[in-house]
Amino acid sequence: MSYKDFPKVELHLHFEGAAPPAFIRSLAKEKNIDLSGIFDARGNYLYRDFDHFLSVYDAACTTLQSPEDFRRLTLAVLEESAANGVVYTETFLSPDFCGGGDLGAWREYLAAIEDGAAEAERTMGITLKGIITCIRHRGPELAKLSAHCAVETYGDFIVGFGMAGAEMMGRPGDFAYSFDMAREAGMPLTCHAGEWGGPDMVADTIRDLRPARIGHGVNAIHDLSLVEKIADEGIVLEVCPGSNVFLNATGDWPKHPIKELRARGVKVTVSTDDPPFFGTTMTREFDMLAKTFGWGDDDFRALNRTALDAAFCDRATKARIAGKLEKA
């Protein structure tokens, strides 16, 4: 049995990292950009390790040069998601890739992305919302520019603020100013932690940045008192099992801690992270959870409810998506 047609909610999707390789190759050809070194013989993304992955990611992004490119990217990404049963998704957007952090330029890129999202909702039935993220390895000062863009465009489409990038660069508190700026504007917060860093990184992130959600968070499992704290405070983990396994952040599927985290009362959700880079889809995530842990329809309905409750969108959107989930 496959869960391909089972409706799904996804909360942790990197926008550029979800770009199908064929789409990036097509853009590169249009713009005469040589990206031959970032694809394997089958046309898939090629990299050696996580640091090299970040370099390949940045190289792929050099093809995305205009608002129209991002409108087309929106349609390409959402077509893949919708084909795998996703009815609602929140994606990470960085002004660094859309105008270099300039607010005026960011507004133009954002308008193009929103236009693509509206078309996808009409034609594919999938709803997209955006979470603006600063990029950790680019430092606290550039993070402030992203936070400014987030605050100025927070509304119906931009629903939250967060941080992605290389987790081991600096400490969470270095970015407190940007998170405080977004929090004061009323924005919900999320932050990557505990993918590569240990439980102390998760603990510091919770203490210094106070997010409602943690991206990944799986290494919290090595400190059960922290796991208890996460459960007690209702902090939601955006878990990406296929990504963690592919990058060997947790070991193979049977060793992945999502089952134990859930059993200990932690609110977990399931996402794909950068799906074409890690050879996954939301269908594969559900199928592998079913195969590995014996999870069934009731488990996936519960995961969807947790994800929708934790989504940063407004109540009206949640009610509409809840209606689609009831069909499962």
SVG drawing of the C-alpha trace seen along z (x, -y; Angstrom):
<svg xmlns="http://www.w3.org/2000/svg" viewBox="-15 -49 47 52">
<polyline fill="none" stroke="black" stroke-width="0.4" points="0.0,0.0 1.2,-3.5 0.1,-6.7 0.5,-8.8 -3.1,-10.0 -3.5,-10.4 -3.9,-14.2 -0.9,-15.6 0.3,-18.8 3.9,-19.8 5.6,-22.4 9.3,-22.1 10.2,-22.7 13.1,-24.8 11.8,-26.6 14.9,-26.6 15.9,-23.2 12.6,-21.8 13.4,-22.9 13.3,-19.8 16.7,-19.2 15.1,-19.3 13.7,-22.8 17.2,-24.1 18.9,-22.5 16.3,-24.2 16.9,-27.6 20.7,-27.1 20.4,-26.3 18.2,-29.4 20.7,-31.6 23.9,-29.9 25.0,-29.0 27.3,-26.0 26.1,-23.8 27.4,-20.5 29.4,-19.9 26.3,-19.8 24.4,-16.9 25.2,-13.2 24.8,-11.1 21.1,-10.7 20.6,-14.4 20.1,-14.4 21.9,-16.8 25.4,-15.6 27.3,-16.4 29.7,-14.7 28.5,-15.8 26.4,-18.5 28.9,-21.3 29.2,-20.5 25.4,-20.2 25.2,-23.9 27.6,-24.8 25.5,-22.9 22.4,-24.5 23.9,-28.0 25.1,-27.1 21.6,-25.9 20.2,-29.2 22.4,-31.2 19.8,-30.3 17.1,-32.1 17.6,-35.7 14.3,-37.4 10.8,-37.5 9.5,-35.6 12.0,-32.8 10.5,-32.5 7.0,-32.4 7.9,-29.5 9.7,-27.9 6.6,-28.1 4.6,-26.2 7.3,-23.6 7.6,-23.0 3.9,-22.9 3.3,-20.5 5.6,-18.0 4.0,-18.5 0.4,-18.2 1.3,-15.1 2.3,-13.5 -1.0,-14.4 0.1,-17.6 -2.8,-19.9 -1.1,-22.5 2.6,-23.4 4.7,-26.1 7.9,-26.8 11.1,-28.7 11.8,-31.8 15.0,-33.8 15.3,-37.5 19.0,-36.7 18.1,-34.8 15.3,-37.3 16.9,-40.7 19.8,-40.3 17.8,-41.5 16.6,-44.7 13.0,-45.3 11.9,-46.8 13.3,-44.0 11.9,-41.4 8.4,-42.8 8.7,-42.2 9.9,-38.7 7.2,-38.0 4.5,-39.3 5.7,-36.8 5.7,-33.9 2.3,-34.8 1.0,-34.9 2.4,-31.4 0.9,-30.2 -2.5,-31.5 -2.4,-29.8 -1.3,-26.5 -4.2,-26.7 -6.7,-27.3 -5.3,-24.5 -3.8,-22.0 -5.8,-22.5 -2.7,-23.0 -2.3,-26.0 1.2,-27.6 2.3,-29.9 5.7,-31.4 8.0,-31.6 10.9,-34.0 14.2,-32.6 17.5,-34.2 20.5,-32.0 22.6,-31.2 26.0,-30.8 25.6,-34.3 25.7,-35.9 23.6,-38.0 23.8,-41.2 22.3,-39.8 19.8,-38.1 18.5,-41.5 17.8,-42.4 15.7,-39.2 13.9,-40.0 13.1,-43.5 11.7,-42.0 9.7,-39.6 8.1,-42.2 7.3,-44.5 5.6,-41.8 4.0,-39.8 0.3,-39.1 -1.9,-36.6 0.9,-34.9 4.0,-35.4 3.0,-33.7 6.2,-33.3 9.9,-33.9 12.7,-31.4 16.3,-30.5 18.0,-27.8 21.5,-27.2 24.6,-25.6 23.6,-24.9 27.1,-24.8 27.9,-28.4 27.6,-30.6 25.1,-30.2 21.3,-30.8 21.7,-33.9 23.7,-35.6 20.4,-35.9 18.2,-37.0 17.8,-40.6 16.2,-39.3 13.9,-36.9 12.9,-39.6 12.1,-41.9 9.8,-39.3 8.2,-38.4 7.4,-42.0 5.6,-42.2 3.5,-39.2 5.1,-36.7 5.2,-33.0 8.7,-31.6 10.6,-28.4 14.3,-27.6 16.5,-24.8 18.2,-23.0 19.2,-19.5 19.9,-18.2 23.7,-18.3 24.0,-20.0 23.4,-18.0 20.6,-18.5 22.4,-21.5 21.8,-23.3 18.1,-22.6 18.0,-23.7 19.9,-27.0 17.5,-27.6 14.5,-27.2 15.9,-29.4 17.4,-32.2 15.0,-32.4 11.7,-31.0 10.3,-29.4 7.0,-27.6 8.5,-25.0 11.9,-23.5 13.2,-22.4 14.4,-18.8 15.1,-18.7 15.8,-15.0 19.0,-15.1 17.0,-16.2 16.5,-12.5 19.9,-12.2 18.6,-14.3 15.4,-12.8 14.9,-15.7 14.9,-18.0 12.5,-15.8 10.2,-16.0 10.5,-19.8 9.7,-20.0 6.6,-17.8 5.4,-19.7 5.8,-23.1 4.1,-21.8 7.0,-22.8 6.4,-21.2 9.2,-19.4 9.3,-19.6 10.9,-16.2 12.3,-15.2 13.1,-11.5 14.2,-10.8 16.5,-13.8 18.0,-12.7 18.6,-9.2 20.0,-10.3 22.5,-12.6 23.3,-10.1 22.2,-12.6 20.4,-9.8 21.4,-6.5 19.1,-4.3 15.3,-4.3 14.8,-1.8 17.2,-4.0 15.3,-7.2 14.0,-8.7 10.6,-10.0 8.8,-7.0 10.3,-7.4 9.8,-11.2 6.2,-10.7 5.8,-8.0 7.2,-10.4 4.5,-13.0 6.4,-15.3 4.3,-16.9 6.0,-15.6 5.2,-16.4 6.7,-15.0 8.3,-16.9 10.7,-16.4 13.2,-19.3 14.9,-19.5 13.2,-16.6 15.0,-16.3 18.4,-16.6 17.6,-13.8 15.7,-11.5 12.4,-11.8 8.7,-12.9 5.9,-13.2 4.6,-9.9 7.9,-8.2 8.1,-9.7 4.6,-8.2 5.4,-4.9 8.7,-4.5 7.1,-5.3 4.4,-2.7 7.0,-0.2 9.5,-0.9 7.2,-1.5 4.0,0.1 2.1,-3.3 -1.3,-3.3 -4.1,-5.7 -4.9,-6.7 -1.2,-7.6 -1.0,-9.7 -4.3,-11.4 -2.9,-12.3 0.3,-13.6 -1.8,-15.8 -3.8,-17.2 -0.7,-18.0 0.8,-19.7 -2.3,-21.7 -2.7,-22.8 1.0,-23.9 0.7,-25.7 1.2,-29.4 -1.7,-30.3 -5.0,-31.9 -8.0,-30.1 -10.0,-30.4 -7.2,-28.6 -6.9,-25.9 -10.7,-25.3 -10.5,-25.0 -7.6,-22.6 -9.2,-20.6 -12.1,-19.9 -9.7,-18.4 -8.0,-16.2 -11.4,-14.8 -11.6,-13.0 -8.7,-10.7"/>
</svg>
